[in-house]
């Protein structure tokens, strides 16, 4: 009878023959995940997500692996399609702005209340507070797990235009401005007299170049990452909203993980969220001089006339978000409206 060749007999025979065979120990991952996000591959978000999942892989001795896909893997419908995929469990991890999460969990729009946060640092403090915990509770009811420290930074949003700078709300009258999905940001720019238009992040450049829109609003790093500086001229420092990317997991997938794996992932999410906030803050702070040198024209604005247009927006959204949410927000930032 012919002896079957097994790993054990192969090694035994090799030793007897005086030959050394190197056998690589390559443990297959117990858990393989997909992580989507909507930013470019050169962004601080992408680089920190890649580093985060590598740290998790090492900490779990290869039991956990994740593939990080920039720009939502080029999904035509962008963030809204990716959010549906997360809820359905077709992807397991995703980062997304609160305003877009708000299309499913209305109170998540709290992260985009206009002029609520004076700085990115103030926004980070607020979303890491009981306000963020409440948002996590509401998201769990819709099939999403929000991490305790979840808010990767995008930064304070500024208005960039093609034809003229924005100094007063009247300068936005009739201007088609690209905004992300989310009713609050629509309501805000309609209050300023603008015409909001939604596209995915990776289509902002083409929308401006083709004249579909004449303006967009985003932190400065987005001008750099998507080369928007090539198709706009003016940057008006409105600081009208903070935006960031909330790290989420498909709830059923998350609940099915063993405790030690959950701990490793949560610990590294916290670590890399905090690191990315530092990285993104440095990028946004340094870009004004660089973009000015490249030909963009910056101007400061007085926020008071813009705030004066928002009384109805504040009243409407205080009701929509609910008294608990609004109270938690004002506990962090002071009285609004």
Secondary structure in CASP SS format (residue, H / E / C, confidence):
PFRMAT SS
TARGET T0000
AUTHOR 0000-0000-0000
METHOD secondary structure of the structure
MODEL  1
X C 1.00
X C 1.00
X C 1.00
X C 1.00
X C 1.00
X C 1.00
X H 1.00
X H 1.00
X H 1.00
X H 1.00
X H 1.00
X H 1.00
X H 1.00
X H 1.00
X H 1.00
X H 1.00
X C 1.00
X C 1.00
X C 1.00
X C 1.00
X C 1.00
X C 1.00
X C 1.00
X C 1.00
X C 1.00
X C 1.00
X C 1.00
X C 1.00
X C 1.00
X C 1.00
X E 1.00
X E 1.00
X E 1.00
X E 1.00
X E 1.00
X E 1.00
X C 1.00
X C 1.00
X C 1.00
X C 1.00
X C 1.00
X C 1.00
X C 1.00
X H 1.00
X H 1.00
X H 1.00
X H 1.00
X H 1.00
X H 1.00
X H 1.00
X H 1.00
X H 1.00
X H 1.00
X H 1.00
X H 1.00
X H 1.00
X H 1.00
X H 1.00
X H 1.00
X C 1.00
X C 1.00
X C 1.00
X C 1.00
X E 1.00
X E 1.00
X E 1.00
X E 1.00
X E 1.00
X E 1.00
X H 1.00
X H 1.00
X H 1.00
X H 1.00
X H 1.00
X C 1.00
X C 1.00
X C 1.00
X H 1.00
X H 1.00
X H 1.00
X H 1.00
X H 1.00
X H 1.00
X H 1.00
X H 1.00
X H 1.00
X H 1.00
X H 1.00
X C 1.00
X C 1.00
X C 1.00
X C 1.00
X E 1.00
X E 1.00
X E 1.00
X E 1.00
X C 1.00
X H 1.00
X H 1.00
X H 1.00
X H 1.00
X C 1.00
X C 1.00
X C 1.00
X C 1.00
X H 1.00
X H 1.00
X H 1.00
X H 1.00
X H 1.00
X H 1.00
X H 1.00
X C 1.00
X C 1.00
X C 1.00
X C 1.00
X C 1.00
X C 1.00
X C 1.00
X H 1.00
X H 1.00
X H 1.00
X H 1.00
X H 1.00
X H 1.00
X H 1.00
X H 1.00
X C 1.00
X C 1.00
X H 1.00
X H 1.00
X H 1.00
X H 1.00
X H 1.00
X H 1.00
X H 1.00
X H 1.00
X H 1.00
X H 1.00
X H 1.00
X C 1.00
X C 1.00
X C 1.00
X E 1.00
X E 1.00
X E 1.00
X E 1.00
X E 1.00
X E 1.00
X E 1.00
X E 1.00
X E 1.00
X E 1.00
X E 1.00
X E 1.00
X E 1.00
X C 1.00
X E 1.00
X E 1.00
X E 1.00
X E 1.00
X C 1.00
X C 1.00
X C 1.00
X C 1.00
X C 1.00
X C 1.00
X C 1.00
X H 1.00
X H 1.00
X H 1.00
X H 1.00
X C 1.00
X C 1.00
X C 1.00
X E 1.00
X E 1.00
X E 1.00
X E 1.00
X C 1.00
X C 1.00
X C 1.00
X H 1.00
X H 1.00
X H 1.00
X H 1.00
X H 1.00
X H 1.00
X H 1.00
X H 1.00
X H 1.00
X C 1.00
X C 1.00
X C 1.00
X E 1.00
X E 1.00
X E 1.00
X E 1.00
X C 1.00
X C 1.00
X H 1.00
X H 1.00
X H 1.00
X H 1.00
X H 1.00
X H 1.00
X H 1.00
X H 1.00
X H 1.00
X C 1.00
X C 1.00
X C 1.00
X C 1.00
X C 1.00
X E 1.00
X E 1.00
X E 1.00
X E 1.00
X C 1.00
X H 1.00
X H 1.00
X H 1.00
X H 1.00
X H 1.00
X H 1.00
X C 1.00
X C 1.00
X H 1.00
X H 1.00
X H 1.00
X C 1.00
X C 1.00
X C 1.00
X E 1.00
X E 1.00
X E 1.00
X E 1.00
X C 1.00
X C 1.00
X C 1.00
X C 1.00
X E 1.00
X E 1.00
X E 1.00
X E 1.00
X E 1.00
X E 1.00
X E 1.00
X E 1.00
X E 1.00
X H 1.00
X H 1.00
X H 1.00
X H 1.00
X H 1.00
X C 1.00
X C 1.00
X C 1.00
X H 1.00
X H 1.00
X H 1.00
X H 1.00
X H 1.00
X H 1.00
X H 1.00
X H 1.00
X H 1.00
X H 1.00
X H 1.00
X H 1.00
X H 1.00
X H 1.00
X H 1.00
X H 1.00
X H 1.00
X H 1.00
X H 1.00
X H 1.00
X H 1.00
X H 1.00
X H 1.00
X H 1.00
X H 1.00
X H 1.00
X H 1.00
X H 1.00
X H 1.00
X H 1.00
X H 1.00
X H 1.00
X H 1.00
X H 1.00
X H 1.00
X C 1.00
X C 1.00
X C 1.00
X E 1.00
X E 1.00
X E 1.00
X E 1.00
X C 1.00
X C 1.00
X C 1.00
X H 1.00
X H 1.00
X H 1.00
X H 1.00
X H 1.00
X C 1.00
X C 1.00
X H 1.00
X H 1.00
X H 1.00
X H 1.00
X H 1.00
X H 1.00
X H 1.00
X H 1.00
X H 1.00
X H 1.00
X H 1.00
X C 1.00
X H 1.00
X H 1.00
X H 1.00
X H 1.00
X H 1.00
X H 1.00
X H 1.00
X H 1.00
X H 1.00
X H 1.00
X H 1.00
X C 1.00
X C 1.00
X C 1.00
X C 1.00
END
